[in-house]
Structure formats: structure tokens, C-alpha cells
């Protein structure tokens, strides 16, 4: 694959990633957000595979496989399972209206592209527009966490934000050392584990959502 | 056995000990404890072998061992040069005793400990010893920091493992906070260096340090020095030490006081003379003087606070502050004198030799004293001296060995403490005549303070030994004490033998100091200066003409003392022809009770009055009378002295921090998404700022 074709593919994937991110932000139902984050992880795996063929870095194949298995399949399935288990039908609870969140995410995306234009030398070395896309994915993920009250939607935001970090790291360095990528993935699994336990335990013992914990403030 | 494969062997011993403690605990806690300590013993012996192999091998020999590549950005390796080998020697020397002492002590002290606790103790001891050994052998920043952290965490586990009361947990927490504060400073110092070098190995760091400007170099040194000082317990960073050291099991106290503090000294030496040293010319002016000053203050304050302690192990812990101060006096002096025009390298070598010799000496006698205190503790379960007394008859071996350690730490001939303090004095006095004006005054002040320290230490140990071991037992705990088990006695005998050997024939130990002094100073080596006139005579060979005035033969001193004692004994036997009988002490017709004996509080009272300004003593006397004020039923006395650093610095900081956190708590919402919003805002602002700064 030629250099330019690679850049074009990565740019296209970046556009799709941003699109899934908008889906996550705009999702009015929690199932939609889960499917969107699953699709986003699938795209990340695809990007890893593309980079693997382009650079010949075999570690990236491993990362693509792990991403597919863990983030595109296992974690969304866990989220899905929790939603069913807790039997929540209510809509996700935004702190500010979804339209306002969308407007904020537009600001973030524009600002990311604007801010990274000055990083000329870095952008030369990396594949296409991966850096601004990655930064806006990361920040928008945090935005999702900051504008949702329930723990489950915050988990979705965490995964999306983490996808952004992954994409940036992968595209900028053309494959980070395997041990670090694996470490990052373990991090997410651990966060999902802790939050799952917390959500289920809090619900089963005091019948409250994690968001209600602010009543415990001393 | 080849020395080169020794590092692997040592790592294997400690690793096997740690693992087997965990695995065997399912079968039997006792077995886990035994096997864990056995492995630690083997590891310590291997460490001794490596250290001696390097120290006594060909000059300039360095053992290097690359480690597997874990991170693509850093090459990790171990390297044992003269300095590393010397500290490895000190660590292994005490580790041998601790591993021998541990199982019997833990069984006697806490017989009802469950297998989980025993497994944790065996595991943490091996990790602790292993990381201490490998901190000294690390040849790159990552290995160094990793082992440094392992050392802190393992010793924390050991500190809180002893008893499950709140006091231990609080001591452990304070230790953890102080140690991590120090580690943070070290981390910053290392990161600034690695950022400049682009690599983590010490070779690259040395190269990067070559073109530092003086201000950065000095900042880096003081960052590292503060980090190490927090670990070494230098005043005013010592507050954790008198709490954490007594809380640990006694053999671990011996390791923490005797050895772990020395690892910090190793770090200071490594940074000052090796990593950060300029290519040519002396070290920056401020370094040595500040180290000298801080060491002097630590020495005096450490012993002064030790005097007023009635908890045997706490008293010993304060003495560690004092001895670290004495070591730092030597280190600071060596830093001042190194490569100084016209002063000559010999004096720097004497100062460094004194510091290094005091390092091993303090490890030996403080280890011995802590093990002795541990024997008392495991037989009486009491740490307060006021509740002991009369143990010399009941525990003769422990008493004798404790007395030996007490003489050594009081810097009395013919034991090892005297030798290193004598050398420190020689270095101080030798340099005092070479510096004029204020600098000379500071050195004379340090010498005077060192003399005061020695005297106060002797007073302190007269109190500690007298109140604990002599007189009559004050409580039934002390009355029913029995001698410690043989393995514990054996461990103490080992350290006692080291004290005697280093005291009576220090000249023969000087070759051990050649490699570290050569590695650091590149000047004349220790034995060439100190034992220039044969191994039996210590001379500093400083004065061009009157060198004879500063020479001493410890062997002759010991022989003299021995023969004088023998003559006195013979004369006494000869003059008293068997016309004596044993009788109770004459107490004006009253029946003697243990209440007649000197108490620790009473013994320390004169010094409490003299140094009132430092102690701020608080006393509280309550009298219970029967109707009239002339008939007293009982008097209750309570008193304590405060640690100036604690009240003046730490309590204020604590108040400020809690006021601040109260203010924050009053304004916090407790909403998770709100906090995440703060994170997002901070990230965004950081991005904007980085853009603007471009």
C-alpha cells in the first residue's frame, strides 16, 4: 500500500470514527450508544489492521485482534448484560440537553483541528489527520462522561475516550510497543470490572444509582 | 563458585524465599516462616560472597549484568562497582543476623500469629532484602526507582505486620507518606536527568550531567538529597523514624535502622560523587557545607531526643538519627575537600573512610542493640524501660551483648564505634586547620558538637542499660523473663563479633574500603592513607611533620585495657582474702524494693533541665491526700518532651492542610459528572495553553 493510499484510508476511518462519536453523543437510548461504541471499536481494529499491513509491524495484528475481541465484542456485551439485568428502560439522563452537548462536541472537534495545525512537524510524521481526530475523540468521550448522570453512560464515554487515545497512539507512532497497548487495554477492562461491580452492588444493596452517591457528601 | 553468577544466585534466593513463603503458608505458617528466613539467609550469604569478591578482587573490578529488555525505550542492567559492593556488604552483614534471628523471635513474640501473617512476613522480608541489595546494584534509573519503591513497600508491610493495633497503622501511614514524598523528589531529579540524556542508564545520565549549568546541577543535587534525607531520617525529616522503626518486628527494626537508612547514604554518595559530579574541579561550594551542617544538627538533636525516651526501641531509633548525622558529617567533609586545591586528596579520603566505616559500624552495633531489645521484648512483652529492670541475671547473654553494643555506640574504645568517630574527628581537625574564617569556625563547631554527641550517647546508654538490665525487676513481666532462644543469641553473637573485630583490628578491614574510596574519589585509597604504617596502627598521615600525634593502635589500646582490667582484678582478689559475704544493699534499715532504683525519667532529669529550651518538657503531678495535705496517699507523675520539628513544622502544616481540605469539602458537590467536567475543562485549557505558548 502506498503512503498516500494509507493516508487516505486512515483519514476515511477517522471520519467514520468521528461519525460514530456523534452517534454516541446524540444517542437518546442507551442501547444505541452501546452499539455505536461497539462500531467505533470495530473501526479502531480495522485501522490497526490497515496499519499492520502497511507497516509490516506484526504487533499491530495482535492489537487489532485484542481490540476486536475485547472492545468491540466483550465490553459492549457486558454493558448490554448490565442494562438487561438492571432492567432500565428509561432514557439516558443528560445533565444538559443533548443538543447543547452536540454543540459543545462541534466546538471540541473544530478546536482540535485548529490547535493541531501548528504541530506541523508531528503531523508530517503521522498518518493523515489522525492526531486531531484522536484528540477530538478523546475529549468528546470525556464530554460524554461529564454530561451524563448514570454510571452506564459514563462507562460508554470512558470507552469512547479510550478509543481516541488508542487511535492517536497507534497512528502517531505507527504501533506502540505491545506491552503498553496491552497495558492500556487491561486498564479499560479493569475500569469496566470495577464500575460493573459498583453499579450492580449499589443497586442491589441500597437501590440507588451511582449518581445518587452525591448524597453521601460529608 | 564464580562471583559473576552471584547476582543471579542472590536474586534466586530472595525470589525463592518470597514465593515459598506464600506457597507453603497453606501447609503450615511455621514452615513458611522457616523456609522464607532460610532463603533470606542464603541470599544474604550470596550477597556477602559477591561483595567480598568485588571488594577484594582486582582493583577497579566491576561486575555488570544486563537485565532482560522489558521496555523498548530503556536498557536495564545491574552493575556492582566498589561503592555498590561495599553497601551490599553492609546489607548482607546485618541480613545474615536478621534471617537467623527472625523465626525464633516471631514465634516467641507472637505465638498466635496466623499463617497468613507469617506468610506475609516471610514474603516481605525477602522482598525487602532483595530490593535493598538491588538498589545498590542498579545501573539505571528505572531499576533504581523500582527497587527503591519495593524497599519502601516491603518495609511498610513489615511495619504494620507486627501487631494489629492502631498505633502501628498510624506509624505505617506516616512512614508511607514521608517515604513517598522522598521518592517523588528522587523521581523528579531522575526525570530531569533522563530527559536531558534520552536514556535511563547511569552511563548516559553521567554524560548528560557533564554539561549541566551550575544552577541546575545544584538544584538537582538538593532535590535528590532531600529525597534521600527523608529516607535516611535526617532532621527535620526524621519524624517517621522513631515511630515506624519500633513498630516493626525487632529483626526488621535492626534492618531498617542498621541498613535501610544506609541505602539512602549510598544514594547521596552516588549522586554527589558519581552522577552529578562535575568533570573536573571541586563540587559546588554549597553541597558539602549544607550536608555537613545538616549532619551536625541531626547528630546532636537525635541523641538529645533519644535521652528522653523510655521506650527501648524508640530510644534506639532516635540514635539512628544521631548516627546518620555522624555519617553525614564525614560525607559532607569529603564533599568539601574533594579535589580542593592545596588541601590534598588524603584528607578527603580520611573523611570518606570515616563515613563509610561508620556506616558498617553503625549497622553492626545498631543491629546488635535492636536484636538485644527484641530479645527483651519477646520475653517480657514490654518496651517501656520503667517496667523492666534486673534482666541481667535473668538474660545474661542478652545483657552482655547489649552492653557490648552500648559500649560500641557510645564510641568507647576498644570497640568499633570509637574507631570511626576517631577518624571523623581526625578529618574535622585536619581540615579545621586548613580553612580560615567562618568556614574554619563551622568545622570547629561540628567537631565540638560531635564530641557532645559522643558524651550524650554514653549517658543515654548508661541509662538504657542500667534501667533495663540492672537493679531489681519493677514488674512481674521482668521478674519472670528467661533467656532468649539460642538462634537469637547466635545472631547477636555474630554482630557482636563484627563489632569487636572492627574495633580491635580495624586496620585489617581497611582493604575493604579501598574499592569504594577509589571508585568515588579517584585519589589515594583508604588503606594507603589510614594504614600507611602497617595494619596495626591507624594514622591519618595528614600533617607533613607531626604525623605521629594522630596515630593510634586500636590493638594496643585493647591489649592495654585488657591488661589493666586483669591487673585490677588480680589486685582485688589479692587484697581481699575471702573475707566477704553477699548481703542486700544497705538501705538505712528499710527493706530494699525496686522503687529504690533509679528510674529512666529520673536519670535523664538533669539533662532535661539543661536542655529545657529544646525539649519544652511538660510535667503533670497529681497528689492524692487523705484529708490533710500532710498525709500523702499517692503521687502520680506524668511528663513528656516534645519534638521541636514535630510541633513547630509538622503540626502547623497539618493544621493548614486540614483547614484547606475543610474549605474544599464545603464547596464540593459530590457529583461525579461535575468532577469529570473539571477534568475536561483542565484538558481543554492545557491544550489551549500549549497552543498559545508556541
Boltz contact constraints between the chains, C-beta under 6 A:
constraints:
  - contact:
      token1: [A, 95]
      token2: [B, 673]
      max_distance: 6.0
  - contact:
      token1: [A, 115]
      token2: [B, 687]
      max_distance: 6.0
  - contact:
      token1: [A, 115]
      token2: [B, 691]
      max_distance: 6.0
  - contact:
      token1: [A, 118]
      token2: [B, 694]
      max_distance: 6.0
  - contact:
      token1: [A, 142]
      token2: [B, 680]
      max_distance: 6.0
  - contact:
      token1: [A, 143]
      token2: [B, 680]
      max_distance: 6.0
  - contact:
      token1: [A, 145]
      token2: [B, 676]
      max_distance: 6.0
  - contact:
      token1: [A, 146]
      token2: [B, 673]
      max_distance: 6.0
  - contact:
      token1: [A, 146]
      token2: [B, 676]
      max_distance: 6.0
  - contact:
      token1: [A, 146]
      token2: [B, 677]
      max_distance: 6.0
  - contact:
      token1: [A, 146]
      token2: [B, 680]
      max_distance: 6.0
  - contact:
      token1: [A, 177]
      token2: [B, 72]
      max_distance: 6.0
  - contact:
      token1: [A, 214]
      token2: [B, 670]
      max_distance: 6.0
  - contact:
      token1: [A, 214]
      token2: [B, 671]
      max_distance: 6.0
  - contact:
      token1: [A, 217]
      token2: [B, 670]
      max_distance: 6.0
